[in-house]
Amino acid sequence: METQATTDRKKPAQKSFWSPIAEDVYSPAAATRGERGISVFMRGTGGELLVLEREEESFGAVRSLGVPTARVENSRISIPVEWPIAACSTRDGVIHLVARGAEGDLAHGRLRGKDWSGFESIGVPMARGTGPAMPMGLVGAPTACCRQPGKLEAFAVAGEGDVLHTVHEGSGFSECESIGGFAGPHGRLTAVFGPISAFDAGLRRMGLAARGPAGDVWLKIWTAQDGWSVFAPLRSPDEIDPLDPALEWMTPLTSFPAACGAGSTRADVFARGPHGHLLHAFWNGERWSPLEGLGMPVSESSGQIEFSAGPIACAWGKFRLEVFACATDGKLYHTRSNGTWAAQSATDGQSK
């Protein structure tokens, strides 16, 4: 005679793409190191900046870089650095971290191997492109990408709601340039709201991802041939069937999108869907794919675990895409793809 316990043992383990790698951490950011290494930056419960690094296949121990503050030139004081913090490798052995300082300034730091420079305040940006140059305090967290080794492209939303762009090439940051906001009625620009995410798709293409007015993904693309486009939806209204039942799982997004590029023609965008699952779309060099679902973590004891609405981190190594997101159980989860997403068995433990 079969008992309930026997029946339970016969149930197959639920599958998920996700496995836990840390707990009691928040606001992940990620950047690759070399071909197979990756560094994941996180906020600890005490507000400290933590880093978790992996060489080849195994993650090491979490180490602390201290509570992030930014040095101010010609001053003995340091100012607080706000979260979230963005990370970007310039493929020359350096990972750059960028963040908003408490005064709306741009804060910047560098990690080379184990050597952490700490943050320094670059100052409140002076934007050109919108009339006379004037201080434009940042209202959101900066983001960055790298189209070519040693060159960091940084972006942030300024007080007027437009996006600022600056470049770092070893000797410091260039003058900021305003590249506009969302296109509103009658050709007027409206403010970009919330965090943005930058990505490169090869030497001649880069872009920004943002959450649009209708809770969908909007993109602003730069190409070497045409310069900056206006923000536009990932999928135009002509491509969307309003009667498609899958729309219930696609919009509205419940997080701001995260994007990353592969240093070639490939780029990827991720966001949390309306039911706590993760969504993914990719650029193949010619067009964007429809959004696909990557599900959510699964626990043997409690079943499906929704992702939280906080930041998502993603980064491309050589032929491998890494994604990190926090869930409502307080753990940081990880998945990766080398062309296909590998399913994991349900777990309550912590993966290395």
N, C-alpha and C positions, 0 to 999 in steps of 0.2 A: 504493500500500500504506500503510495507516494504521500509524503508529508509536505507542508508548505515550505519547509527548509530545503527539501530535496528539489522542489520546483524552482525555488529562488536560485539554487546552485546551477541549474540548467540554463538560466537566462543568459544569453550572450552579453558580454560587456559592451556598454554603449561606446561608440566611437566619436572622436572629436579630433579636430586638427591641432588642438591646443594642449600644451603641457606647462605646469607652473615652474618658475625658476627663482622666484623671490616672494616675500610677503611683507606686509606693512610698509610698502613703498608706493610712491605716487608719481605722477607727471613724468613718464619715461621719455627719453630722447635717445637716439641711437646713431652711431656712425661706424663705418667699417674701418678696419686697419689691415692693410695688405690685402691678400687675396681671400683669406679665410677667417681672419680675426675680426672681432666686433667688440665695441665698447657700448654699454648701456648705462646711461646716466639717469638717476632717480632722486626723488626727494624722500628723505627719511622722516620718521615721525617727529624728530626734533628740528626739522627744517634744514638738515645738513644735506650737502650734495654728495651722493653716493655714486660709485661707479662699479659695474660688474663687467668683467672682461672674459672673453673666450678666445682661446687659440685652438685652431682645428675644431674639435668636437666637444670639448668640455669647458663649462663655465668655472671660473675660479671663485675665490671668496670675495664678498662685497667689501670694498674699502671706502673710507670717507675722505673727501677733499675739504671738509670743513663747512661751516655755514657760509653760504656765498655772500660776500660783500665786495664792493668795487672801490679800488683806490681812486682818489681824485688828484689830478696833477697839481703840484705845488700846494698840497694840503696834507695835514696829518690825519685827517678824518677819512673814514670809509663810509660808503652809503649802502643801504640794503639793496640786494638784487632780488627781483621778483620772479616768481614762477608763472608759467612754465619757462624752461630754458631749452634752447634749440642747439643741436649738435650737427657739425658737418665736417667731413674729412676733405682736405684739399689734395689728397693722394700724393703728398710729399712727406709723409711721416707725421703730419700735424693734424690734430682734431681741434677745430675751433668751436667754442661755445659762445653764443650770443644771447642776451637777455635784456629786459627793460630794467633800468635803475629806478629807484623810488621817486626821482625827480623827472621822470619821463625821458631820461637820457639812454643812450645806447651803451651797454656794458659788453665787454669782450674779453675772453680768456683763451689760452692755448694749452693743450695737453700734447706733449711730445714724449712718447714712451710712458714712463712713470713721473715725468717732470711736469708738474702743474704750475702754470704761471700765476694763477689767481686772476680775478677779474680786475679790469681797469675801466673807469668811466671814459668813454670817447666824447662825451658831451651831448647836449641837446642838438639834434640835427638842424642844419640850416638848409632849407629846401630851395632849389632853383626849379624853374619850370612853371611856377604859379605866380609870377610877378616878382617884385623885389624879394631877395633872399631874407628870410626871417626865421627865428627859432620855431621849430615845429615839434613840440613834445610828443613822444610816442604814447599812444593810448592802448597798445597791445603788444604782445610778445613778438620780438623779431623772429625771422626765419632765414635760412641760408641754403644755398646749393653751390655746386662747383662744376663748371663746364670744362675747365682745363686745369691741369696740375698747378698748384700754387696760387690759384685765383679764387677768392671767396666772393660770391655774389650775395649780399644781404638785403633784406626787405623788412619793412615794418609799416603798420598803419599809423598815420600821424593824426594830430588833433582835429584836422579838418575832414578826416575820414578818407583821405586819399592815401595811396601807397607810396612810400619812399624807397628808393633804391640807391645803394652805395656798394663800392667794390673795394676789397682789401687785397693788395698784392705785395705783401712783405713789408713795405715801408709805412703802411698805415692805410686808413680809409680815405676814399675819394669824397668829393663834395656830393651831397645827396641830391637826387633828382626826383621830382614828383612824376609818377607814371599814371596818375588818375585813380578813379574809383569805379563803382558800378555805373552803367549807363541807365539814366532815368528817363522820364517822359520828356519829349521835345528836345532830345539830345543833351539834356543836362546830366551832370554827373551826380550820383548820390553816394553817401558814405558807405565804405566797406565796414562791416561790423564783425567783431570777434576775431579769433586767431586766423592767420593764413599760413599756408605751407608751400615752400618752394621746391622745385624739382628741376633737374637737367635731363635732357633727352639727346645727349650728344653735344658736340662743340657748337653746333649751329641752331640749337633749340633749347629753350628753358621755359618755365611757366610757374604760375601761382595757382593754388587751389583754395577756394573759400566756400563758406556756406551761403547759398543764395537766399534771396528774399522769400522764396517758397519752401525753404528747407531742403534744397537740392544742392548738388555740387556745381559750382561755377568755376570756370578756368579763364586765366589771362595768359596768353602765349606770346613769347618773343621768338622771332626767327632772325637769323642774320640777314635775310633778304628783305623782310617787311617790318622789322622792329616790333613794337608792342601792339597787340590787338586789344580790343575792349574785352571786359569780362563777358562771358557767355556761358550758358548751361552746358554741362558735359554732354547731354543729349538734347538736341533741339526739339521744340514741341512737335515738329513734323515726324519725328522718329518714335513718338510715344503714343500708344493706344490708350486713351483714357479709360477704356473698359477692361484693360488687362488686369486680371485679379492679382498678378504679381506686384502691382504698384503698392498694394497694402504693405508689402515687406520692404519696399524701397524708399518710400518717403512718408512723412518728413524725416530727414536725418536727425538724430538725437545727439550728435557730436559734431565738432568741426572736423573737416577732412585732414588727413595726413597724406603727403605725397613724397615720392622719391624716384630717382632716375638711376638707370643702370650704366651711365657713362657711354651710352650708345643711342640707338633710336628708341629704346624701351623706357616707359615711365609707368608708375602705378599709383593709384589713389585708393585710400581706405577711409571708411567712416562707419560709425555705429548706426544701425538701422532702428526703426521704430519699436522693435520688439527685443532690443538688447543684444542683437547679433551683429556680426561684423560684415560689411559689404566691401567689395573690391571691384575695381575696373582698371584696365590697362590700355596703354597706347602702344601700337605695334609698328609705328613708323608711318602709318597712313591714316588710321582712324582709331577712335576709342571703342572699346568693347562695351556691351551692356553691363550693368552692375550684376555681380554674382554674389551669392551668400557664402560666407566661410563659417557660419554657425557660431557656436559659443562653447566655452569649456563644459566638460561633463565630469561630475563627481560620482563615485560609487555610492556615496552615502546620501547625497542630496539631489542628484540628477543634474539637469542643465543649470548653469550659472551665468546670469546675464553679465555682459560687460558694463562697466561704469561709463559715465558720459565724459570722463576726463580725456587727456591727450592720448593719442595713438602714435607709436614710433615705428618707422620702417627704414630700411637701408638695404642697398644692393652690394653684395660682395661679387666675386667672380662667379658668374652663372648661378648665384643663389640669392634669393630674396628673403630677408629676415623681418618679422613683424612682431611687435610687442604691444600689449594692452592690459590694463588693470580691470579686474572683475569685481563684482559686488561682495565676494568673499574675502577681499583684502589682499589677494595674491596677484602677482604680475605673471601673465601668461605669454608664451612664445610659440610661434609656428614659423616654418620656413618652406620655401619651394624652390626646386631647381627645374621647374617646368610643370610639375604636378604637386598638389598639396598632399602630404603624407598624413594619414589618419593615425591618431594615438588612442590607446585604450584609456577608458575612464580611470582616473587616479585621484587620490586624496593626498598624495605625497608631493615631493619637490624634485623636479627633474634637473639633472646636470647636463 
